[in-house]
Amino acid sequence: MERIKQAVEKARRLQQGANASSTAPAARTRPVPAQFTDIESVDYRHTRVAPLDAAHLEQQRIVGHDKAHPASPAIDLLRTQVLQKMEENGWRTLAITSPTPDAGKTTVAINLAMSIAHQTQKTAMLVDFDLRKPHVGKYLGLPEHLSLNEVLDGAASLPEALVNPDIPRLVILPTLRPVARPAEILSSAKISNLIAELRERYDSRIVIFDLPPLLNTDDAISVLPQIDCVLLVVGEGMSTKAEIEECKRHLPSKNLLGVVLNKAESITKPYAY
């Protein structure tokens, strides 16, 4: 808190000096949420890099980085549909959830983020908001380092917790350990300010939030109003019709991009000229 007060006071002094030395109108700047005034000069091009292990990614079914993989066209198709709908509505934040655990929502979130990053007009950020059972860092094989845990505790700044998985235009904000009282944290003003900061810093960025399952706790419901739109991931044979209908009651139809059927057995036929 003292650090924030000092930053605000410094900004006030600088502004007063600028006003005294010039009569020209002040340039308009994007407001920075009060919780993050200490990162107003962040340059994400200098984010820490953590190269990924291809064999580990394959084991976790993370293939969005590999355009030669047979599943890549399906992921890119999902990317295009998602981006078109978000562009129509001016949306830049996307939540990914599922009715119940083990539907593969985190795998879908990672693959989609990688696919978006491959499209040169967009950058992607993936944030692990599954605070009870975070898996993004584990699935990617990220080394132990600063994460959202330290940001929430005030032990690290946001830029210190970000990591680039050696994929251009992709940034990860992992959560490496379970967080106490996750529903209260996700509905807090600090998380609301964080979401606003991530949404507003770059117009070309799509921010994907990997949320907890929808029906097990109120964690996802508590933060969904802060996020523009949502994608529901359903594992084939893992959710009942009643569970899916219950999810739809919690998700406003105008913000629901669609439902992804995951873990479905299908035969992929090659397509070429």
Backbone torsions as a table, in degrees:
resi	resn	phi	psi	omega
1	MET	NA	-43.0	178.6
2	GLU	-60.4	-36.8	179.5
3	ARG	-64.6	-39.5	179.6
4	ILE	-66.0	-44.4	179.4
5	LYS	-58.4	-42.4	179.6
6	GLN	-63.7	-40.6	-179.8
7	ALA	-65.6	-41.6	179.0
8	VAL	-64.4	-43.7	179.9
9	GLU	-63.2	-40.1	178.3
10	LYS	-62.9	-43.4	179.0
11	ALA	-63.1	-37.3	179.5
12	ARG	-65.5	-42.0	179.4
13	ARG	-64.8	-41.3	179.0
14	LEU	-63.1	-40.9	-179.6
15	GLN	-65.6	-41.9	178.4
16	GLN	-61.8	-40.0	178.7
17	GLY	-65.1	-39.2	179.7
18	ALA	-66.1	-40.5	-179.9
19	ASN	-65.0	-35.8	-178.1
20	ALA	-72.1	-29.0	-173.9
21	SER	-93.8	-8.5	-175.9
22	SER	-148.2	142.4	176.2
23	THR	-99.6	0.2	179.7
24	ALA	-69.6	148.4	178.9
25	PRO	-60.7	141.2	178.7
26	ALA	-69.5	140.8	177.4
27	ALA	-67.7	143.4	178.7
28	ARG	-76.3	131.6	178.7
29	THR	-124.6	151.6	177.9
30	ARG	-72.6	127.0	-179.0
31	PRO	-63.8	143.1	177.8
32	VAL	-104.0	128.1	179.8
33	PRO	-52.9	143.9	-174.3
34	ALA	-57.6	-33.0	-177.7
35	GLN	-69.7	-15.8	-173.4
36	PHE	-128.4	31.8	179.5
37	THR	-65.3	-16.9	-179.0
38	ASP	-84.0	1.4	179.7
39	ILE	-121.8	23.5	-175.4
40	GLU	-67.7	-16.1	-179.9
41	SER	-108.5	23.6	-176.9
42	VAL	-66.4	135.3	173.0
43	ASP	-118.1	106.5	-173.1
44	TYR	-72.5	-6.6	176.6
45	ARG	-68.4	-16.6	-178.6
46	HIS	-103.4	24.2	179.4
47	THR	-65.5	144.8	177.7
48	ARG	-57.8	138.3	-178.6
49	VAL	-107.2	132.6	177.4
50	ALA	-131.3	96.0	-179.1
51	PRO	-57.7	145.4	-177.3
52	LEU	-98.3	158.2	178.7
53	ASP	-99.1	118.9	-174.6
54	ALA	-60.5	-40.1	-179.3
55	ALA	-65.0	-40.5	178.1
56	HIS	-64.2	-42.0	179.5
57	LEU	-62.1	-43.5	179.5
58	GLU	-61.1	-39.9	179.2
59	GLN	-63.9	-32.5	-179.8
60	GLN	-92.2	7.6	-179.2
61	ARG	63.2	32.9	174.7
62	ILE	-96.1	106.0	-172.6
63	VAL	-128.9	2.8	-175.7
64	GLY	-62.6	-18.8	179.9
65	HIS	-85.0	-13.2	-172.0
66	ASP	-109.0	99.2	-177.4
67	LYS	-69.3	-13.4	178.5
68	ALA	-87.0	-8.6	-177.5
69	HIS	-72.7	140.3	-178.5
70	PRO	-57.8	-26.9	-178.5
71	ALA	-84.8	-9.3	-175.3
72	SER	-59.7	-42.1	179.5
73	PRO	-59.9	-37.3	179.4
74	ALA	-66.1	-39.6	178.6
75	ILE	-67.0	-41.3	179.3
76	ASP	-66.3	-35.1	176.8
77	LEU	-63.5	-43.7	176.3
78	LEU	-61.0	-43.3	178.7
79	ARG	-56.3	-48.5	-177.4
80	THR	-63.2	-42.5	179.3
81	GLN	-64.6	-42.7	179.9
82	VAL	-64.5	-47.7	-177.9
83	LEU	-64.9	-38.1	179.1
84	GLN	-62.7	-45.0	-179.7
85	LYS	-66.8	-40.5	179.5
86	MET	-67.1	-39.0	179.9
87	GLU	-64.6	-39.1	179.7
88	GLU	-59.3	-34.6	-174.1
89	ASN	-104.3	0.3	-178.2
90	GLY	69.9	27.4	-178.5
91	TRP	-88.9	145.3	177.9
92	ARG	-132.7	-4.2	177.4
93	THR	-121.5	136.3	-174.9
94	LEU	-132.4	127.9	174.8
95	ALA	-98.5	141.2	175.0
96	ILE	-123.2	124.4	-178.7
97	THR	-141.0	-177.7	179.8
98	SER	-147.7	163.0	177.9
99	PRO	-65.0	-45.4	-175.0
100	THR	-138.0	169.6	-179.6
101	PRO	-64.1	162.5	171.9
102	ASP	69.9	19.7	176.8
103	ALA	-82.9	-13.3	179.4
104	GLY	94.4	22.9	-177.6
105	LYS	-62.2	-39.6	-179.1
106	THR	-66.4	-40.5	176.9
107	THR	-61.1	-44.4	177.9
108	VAL	-62.8	-43.0	-178.8
109	ALA	-61.2	-44.9	-179.0
110	ILE	-66.1	-47.9	-179.4
111	ASN	-62.0	-39.5	179.2
112	LEU	-66.5	-42.2	178.7
113	ALA	-61.2	-42.9	178.3
114	MET	-63.2	-41.7	-179.2
115	SER	-65.5	-40.7	177.4
116	ILE	-63.1	-40.5	-179.8
117	ALA	-63.2	-28.4	179.3
118	HIS	-72.6	-20.5	177.2
119	GLN	-82.6	116.6	-167.5
120	THR	-65.2	-19.1	-178.9
121	GLN	-78.3	-11.3	-175.2
122	LYS	-128.8	152.3	166.0
123	THR	-113.4	158.2	-175.7
124	ALA	-129.5	144.0	171.7
125	MET	-129.5	135.2	177.9
126	LEU	-115.6	124.1	-177.4
127	VAL	-117.3	128.4	179.4
128	ASP	-88.2	101.1	178.3
129	PHE	-103.5	12.7	173.7
130	ASP	-85.6	81.5	-168.8
131	LEU	-74.2	-17.4	177.1
132	ARG	-81.9	-42.8	-178.0
133	LYS	-135.8	72.5	-178.7
134	PRO	-69.4	135.6	-176.4
135	HIS	-131.2	-10.2	-175.2
136	VAL	-58.2	-49.3	-179.3
137	GLY	-61.7	-40.0	-179.7
138	LYS	-66.5	-45.6	-178.9
139	TYR	-63.9	-35.0	179.3
140	LEU	-83.3	-14.6	-178.0
141	GLY	73.9	32.9	-179.7
142	LEU	-71.9	141.4	178.1
143	PRO	-71.6	158.3	176.3
144	GLU	-61.8	127.6	179.9
145	HIS	-162.1	-171.0	175.2
146	LEU	-64.7	146.5	-174.7
147	SER	-149.2	-169.8	176.8
148	LEU	-59.9	-28.4	177.5
149	ASN	-55.2	-47.8	-178.6
150	GLU	-71.8	-32.4	177.0
151	VAL	-63.7	-44.4	179.8
152	LEU	-65.7	-33.3	-179.9
153	ASP	-81.0	-10.0	-177.1
154	GLY	81.4	10.8	-178.6
155	ALA	-89.3	-9.0	-180.0
156	ALA	-151.5	153.9	174.9
157	SER	-85.2	164.1	179.8
158	LEU	-57.1	-50.0	-178.5
159	PRO	-61.2	-29.1	178.8
160	GLU	-68.3	-24.2	-176.6
161	ALA	-92.0	-13.1	-177.9
162	LEU	-76.8	150.3	179.3
163	VAL	-143.0	139.5	174.5
164	ASN	-102.5	122.0	-177.6
165	PRO	-80.4	35.4	179.8
166	ASP	61.2	30.8	174.7
167	ILE	-122.5	121.5	-177.9
168	PRO	-56.3	142.6	175.0
169	ARG	65.5	22.0	177.4
170	LEU	-128.8	130.2	177.8
171	VAL	-128.9	140.5	-179.0
172	ILE	-116.3	136.7	168.8
173	LEU	-115.7	93.4	-174.9
174	PRO	-82.6	159.0	166.5
175	THR	-118.0	120.0	-170.5
176	LEU	-99.1	-15.3	-179.9
177	ARG	-140.1	149.9	177.3
178	PRO	-57.6	147.6	-178.3
179	VAL	-111.8	135.9	178.5
180	ALA	-70.1	147.4	178.6
181	ARG	50.3	57.0	-173.9
182	PRO	-62.6	-38.8	-179.4
183	ALA	-62.7	-42.2	178.9
184	GLU	-66.2	-38.7	178.4
185	ILE	-64.9	-46.2	-175.9
186	LEU	-67.6	-23.9	178.8
187	SER	-96.8	7.2	-176.0
188	SER	-80.6	162.3	176.9
189	ALA	-64.7	-31.3	-179.6
190	LYS	-64.0	-43.2	177.9
191	ILE	-69.0	-38.3	177.0
192	SER	-59.8	-42.6	178.0
193	ASN	-67.8	-36.9	178.1
194	LEU	-63.1	-45.8	179.5
195	ILE	-61.1	-42.9	178.9
196	ALA	-62.8	-41.6	178.8
197	GLU	-62.1	-45.0	-178.1
198	LEU	-68.9	-34.0	-179.4
199	ARG	-71.5	-41.1	-167.8
200	GLU	-89.6	-17.4	-172.0
201	ARG	-65.1	-41.2	-179.8
202	TYR	-131.4	127.3	-179.0
203	ASP	-67.2	-27.8	-175.9
204	SER	-87.3	-0.6	-175.0
205	ARG	-89.2	137.9	168.9
206	ILE	-106.8	121.6	-179.2
207	VAL	-103.9	121.7	-179.8
208	ILE	-107.2	127.8	178.7
209	PHE	-109.5	118.0	175.2
210	ASP	-82.1	107.2	-175.7
211	LEU	-97.2	164.1	174.7
212	PRO	-68.0	165.8	173.1
213	PRO	-56.9	150.1	-170.2
214	LEU	-77.9	-33.8	-168.9
215	LEU	-97.9	-10.5	-176.8
216	ASN	-82.3	-35.9	-178.9
217	THR	-142.7	179.2	175.8
218	ASP	-96.3	12.5	-177.4
219	ASP	-57.6	-54.3	-176.3
220	ALA	-65.6	-41.3	-178.8
221	ILE	-61.1	-33.6	-176.3
222	SER	-69.7	-25.0	-176.6
223	VAL	-108.5	-16.2	-176.4
224	LEU	-56.2	-37.5	179.0
225	PRO	-60.5	-17.6	-179.2
226	GLN	-87.1	-8.1	-172.4
227	ILE	-114.5	141.6	-171.3
228	ASP	-61.7	-47.0	-173.8
229	CYS	-150.9	171.5	-173.2
230	VAL	-142.5	146.0	175.6
231	LEU	-119.4	128.6	-177.8
232	LEU	-101.2	125.0	179.5
233	VAL	-104.6	123.2	-178.8
234	VAL	-118.6	124.2	175.9
235	GLY	-78.6	132.9	-177.7
236	GLU	-58.5	125.7	178.5
237	GLY	74.9	8.5	-175.6
238	MET	-106.9	-12.6	179.8
239	SER	-131.4	141.6	178.4
240	THR	-82.3	164.7	176.6
241	LYS	-60.8	-38.2	180.0
242	ALA	-63.9	-38.5	179.1
243	GLU	-66.4	-40.6	178.7
244	ILE	-66.0	-41.1	177.7
245	GLU	-64.5	-36.9	177.6
246	GLU	-64.4	-39.5	176.5
247	CYS	-61.8	-43.1	-178.6
248	LYS	-63.1	-29.1	177.5
249	ARG	-70.5	-27.0	178.8
250	HIS	-86.3	-15.0	-174.7
251	LEU	-112.4	116.7	177.3
252	PRO	-57.0	130.8	-174.7
253	SER	-59.7	-32.6	-177.9
254	LYS	-72.0	-17.4	179.6
255	ASN	-104.9	-6.9	-179.7
256	LEU	-85.1	111.0	-179.0
257	LEU	-68.2	-35.7	-178.5
258	GLY	160.8	-174.5	-179.7
259	VAL	-121.1	129.0	177.2
260	VAL	-99.4	123.0	174.2
261	LEU	-87.0	112.8	-175.7
262	ASN	-106.8	159.7	177.4
263	LYS	62.2	26.7	178.1
264	ALA	-87.2	136.5	178.2
265	GLU	-81.6	127.4	179.8
266	SER	-150.9	160.7	177.4
267	ILE	-103.5	118.5	-179.7
268	THR	-90.4	119.2	179.8
269	LYS	-95.9	134.6	-179.8
270	PRO	-65.8	145.9	177.8
271	TYR	-126.9	123.8	-179.8
272	ALA	-158.2	158.5	175.6
273	TYR	-80.7	NA	NA
